[in-house]
Amino acid sequence: MSEYVIEIGAFVVLFLVLKKYWNTKVKEYFGNFVVGINIFVCFLFLYAFINQSLSYEIVFPKILLHGIVATIIYTLFQLDKKKWRNI
């Protein structure tokens, strides 16, 4: 139970910090960080598959999921940039 309290506390602190300092530059850095983490996770799962630590039934859906998330976030940030350039 204490792990959940610490985790919820960390999310609340992160939310309050982002709420205070959120602007377009922070949003861009945060988006790029999330895309980078998802791509890194794809490589970690591929590495686990190559080392035969995980089976392909577990690895390939997770690689697909994280690849889709990274693509969606990257696309949304590119569309947002384009929208703000045209205004």
Summary of the structure (lengths in Angstrom):
residues: 87
radius of gyration: 16.9
end to end distance: 48.7
largest distance: 50.9
contacts: 200
relative contact order: 0.10
helix: 90%
strand: 0%
